[in-house]
Amino acid sequence: MKQSTKYLKICCNLAWAVTLIFVLVFVIPRLLLFFMPFIVGFILSLIANPVVRFLEKKLKIKRKYGTVLIIILVVGAVGLLCYGVWAALVVGIKGFMNYLPTMTVNAEMEITAALDSIENMVQKIPIFKEFNMDEAGAAVTETLGGLVAGEDSVTITAIGGIAKSIPNLLVSAVMGFLATYFFIADRDRLAELLSKHLPVSFQEKTMQMYGHIIKVVGGYFKAQFKIMGVIYIVITIGLILLKVNYAWLIGFGIAFLDMLPVFGTGTVLTPWAVIKFFSGNYKIAIGMLVLYVVSLLVHQLIQPKLIGESVGMNPFATLFFMYVGYQFSSVVGMIIAIPVGMLLINFYKAGAFDTVLWCFGEIVKDFNEFRKVK
């Protein structure tokens, strides 16, 4: 191969790789948000299609009628479920917000008592005699007071935002249900249309990528939600035994933190136990630590079985992808970065980046050869 031809191919491959990265990072996310009703409709069609096929083959119900029947049943079931969850959340959050000032006062008292206890211990050490614990206590108290003071404005702003988005949500819901109907009723026709106009090589690569995405990303989130459910049950039962108010709501927040690899249940339970210990509530402090150890053991026992080694990553790769995700999109980016990282690793193992790596390898090899002085 001529040197000029080789570098022309390298430039074309690198330009294609840069274009593909640009499309994946900047274009596709915006397209997904823009066409979200159709994407939701497609996902619902994948779930409902086996049932429609069963009705068509076994009960001889025409596909269009079976599609309408399934969509009505799904909408009814989802509506009842959402209504029940929403009603429970509204009642629970309203009661929690009413209890929040009392909880804040109790927390201030416990923190003050804990800081006094720590100050008495610290003052016995000569090097820390000049350390002022009153300032630290005042800062914590001011922060807690600010959270309660800003409660009403935050709630009003959130309610206003929800009210403004209701028309868009209704339009999106209608479009999503219509898209679901057409994806199921005209499934064969749409598949034939795509296979006729798309190249065979593109279809094969797309199916391979689709298989990797379902296996890695879908399996990861499915396993994480199962782990979160188990941890939620453990934490909630523990908080109920410790007689903590609104244990089911606090347990949900702790279980969600446990789903994040960096945080875990110890992010809340450990400081909580420390405050309880120094404020004199030794039984509750020990209970919090026992609950933390139990939740940690349960997490470690069920995680390997549910996630499995096929979708796992080593700790350094997990930390790296989480940091990159956090820089892009804060906590949401951290959650998404791990399955994306696993997907990239699987694509690398499948040879998806071999051409790009060859290009860089040839450039480095020729550069090192060129800079040698004979």
QUIHU-V207537 format. One record per pair of residues at least 24 apart in sequence whose ideal C-beta (glycine too) atoms are under 7 Angstrom apart, sorted by the first residue. I is the first residue (numbers start at 1). GAP is how many residues later the second one is. If there is no record, write none. Layout:
# QUIHU-V207537
i->{I & I}
gap->{GAP & GAP}
This chain:
# QUIHU-V207537
i->{6 & 10 & 10 & 10 & 13 & 13 & 13 & 14 & 17 & 36 & 37 & 37 & 37 & 37 & 38 & 40 & 41 & 41 & 41 & 41 & 42 & 44 & 45 & 45 & 45 & 48 & 48 & 49 & 49 & 52 & 63 & 64 & 67 & 67 & 67 & 71 & 71 & 71 & 75 & 92 & 92 & 96 & 96 & 97 & 99 & 99 & 100 & 100 & 101 & 104 & 104 & 107 & 108 & 108 & 110 & 110 & 111 & 111 & 111 & 112 & 113 & 113 & 114 & 114 & 114 & 117 & 118 & 212 & 212 & 212 & 213 & 216 & 216 & 216 & 216 & 216 & 217 & 217 & 219 & 220 & 220 & 220 & 220 & 220 & 221 & 223 & 223 & 224 & 226 & 227 & 227 & 227 & 227 & 228 & 228 & 228 & 228 & 230 & 230 & 231 & 231 & 231 & 231 & 231 & 231 & 234 & 234 & 234 & 235 & 235 & 235 & 238 & 242 & 242 & 258 & 260 & 260 & 261 & 261 & 261 & 262 & 265 & 265 & 265 & 266 & 311 & 313 & 313 & 313 & 317}
gap->{356 & 349 & 352 & 353 & 342 & 343 & 346 & 345 & 339 & 136 & 135 & 138 & 139 & 142 & 141 & 136 & 135 & 138 & 139 & 142 & 141 & 136 & 135 & 138 & 139 & 26 & 136 & 135 & 138 & 132 & 122 & 121 & 114 & 117 & 118 & 106 & 109 & 110 & 102 & 154 & 157 & 150 & 153 & 54 & 146 & 147 & 48 & 51 & 47 & 40 & 44 & 37 & 33 & 36 & 165 & 169 & 26 & 29 & 164 & 25 & 166 & 167 & 161 & 164 & 165 & 161 & 160 & 131 & 134 & 135 & 130 & 95 & 123 & 126 & 127 & 130 & 122 & 126 & 92 & 87 & 91 & 118 & 119 & 122 & 118 & 83 & 84 & 35 & 80 & 72 & 75 & 76 & 79 & 27 & 28 & 30 & 31 & 68 & 72 & 24 & 27 & 34 & 64 & 67 & 68 & 60 & 61 & 64 & 30 & 56 & 60 & 53 & 42 & 45 & 41 & 74 & 75 & 57 & 61 & 77 & 60 & 27 & 30 & 31 & 26 & 31 & 28 & 29 & 32 & 24}
